[in-house]
């Protein structure tokens, strides 16, 4: 698995608190047995209601960093939301806070969710809105996010940061390694052995 | 002095992974048709098997039609997704409860059938590709909603890679007034602590009010933990829990049941347990509660007015103004069902209010039992006749209009009085549809009045 130390690219500012996963990926697009083409339906209803929605703005096409506000990705556990973002090309998010399930799902796809305070997020969103072509760099190792001349500090949970830096962010292989220890734990659980 | 959360966590912790997260054994894995097909595909891609197939159970709930459960479904996508789950379960040796196959009588919403079958037990770790997995905490389990990649991990290894949560104790003390229900308690908790207040926490619910609740009521409370940002919520197991479990299909019987109870007793939080945070709530002060906004924290008591600092976006979407009450809002649709409030006691309470009355002519009203077994039990009590006579549609089991992945959906800007869990924009299938969350009794009252009313007024008057 690849190590992820820095994400660089143009960014997309998306303002608003509590943007839930039904908003990111409405449930009707979950009617499929694959994740294919989900990027076409990101924020579909919000975009239809608001022509000025940032995901409608061609200036932000090709963005790889999404800058959001508080409690992003709350609600449903649907991985279809981060899958859609990943397929759109998003490689990192920077926001005030994230729902735990969304954050965990994103990590599984190799997408770090950096956290910073409201003023910092506001300054990043301002900068990107004024200069949509600005190249943003988000560093996993230091948590430093730069956008042109703006340089701010953001953070990742330690375990998540270390997992990205060591390339161990997708855990399946680790979970299968030393499987005898799994069996030992299972055999000690009274309900597994039928009490 | 550990909490139940810490005892369960420690009993299931395999090791600390090189990433720093904990490898946690999952005692029960529940699977449904919408978040699992990609996970099974990933297993096949990597050539992984399922080492503990008897610890996973599957059903169909999200996409299934509730108007007719005859196979093949008329909805071709619903049929395709059900067939995919049938094929996946067959290949990996997993028990599936689906219409048109043996065991169909056990089909239903995954969070309704787990407790119903006795699969959900105290002290277990439970995972399911659905955020309302927190429901199972009502029986003293630690239950996590997970994404599809994690569904793959649990299938392949029976484990998850997780960070431990902090524990917030929420004490609810006092008597709930008549007409005030578990739904009002959890809506009030979310309003008080915020939709992201539980981030990083498991919620432990306790106190006299919770102690006196039935398991079904506790499920309503735990179900919506995630709406307050808490990935898990639970109630310590007690005599109510053991009485609920005794005799259920997957619960041991005889001497093994006694041994199980002994283990369940010691897994509960110690009386002197230390919590990372504590909050208390006065049950007597809770009114029948309704949401006015676009997240479950935006609610008011039925006689309260929307606050002067209410969120602009939510007001604009819902068509409310600051200072306005929600009481008196005309509704178009009434939905009783979902993993929050689709169990037998919910239907009984709604039927008690509906009996001898008629749904307002302009309202489309439907009752969707949470499981086939809830439906059967309700019919044995004649509830279906009370509902249909009053003008409600009586449906098969599924998630239905809670998230509108099947044909049950709002149209245009319809307003829906709903016993479900989310009032997000577009949640009930129309991008401009509007959801008012409330207890099933309040939904029944709104269906009859044609507008949002205080359920207590209906309780006082004698039906014609």
Interface residues (C-beta under 8 A of the other chain):
Chain A: X16 X18 X20 X22 X23 X26 X27 X28 X30 X31 X32 X33 X34 X35 X45 X46 X48 X49 X70 X71 X74 X75 X76 X77 X78 X79 X82 X83 X97 X99 X100 X101 X104 X105 X108 X109 X157 X158 X159 X162 X163 X166 X168 X169 X170 X171 X172 X174 X175 X176 X178 X179 X181 X182 X185 X186 X188 X189 X190 X191 X192 X194 X195
Chain B: X11 X12 X13 X14 X15 X17 X18 X19 X20 X21 X23 X25 X27 X34 X35 X37 X38 X41 X46 X48 X51 X52 X55 X62 X63 X77 X78 X80 X81 X84 X121 X123 X124 X129 X130 X131 X133 X145 X146 X147 X148 X149 X150 X152 X153 X156 X157 X158 X159 X160 X161 X162 X163 X195 X196 X199 X200 X226 X227 X229 X231 X252 X256 X257 X259 X260 X263 X295 X313 X403 X404 X405 X422 X424 X425 X426 X427 X429 X431 X432
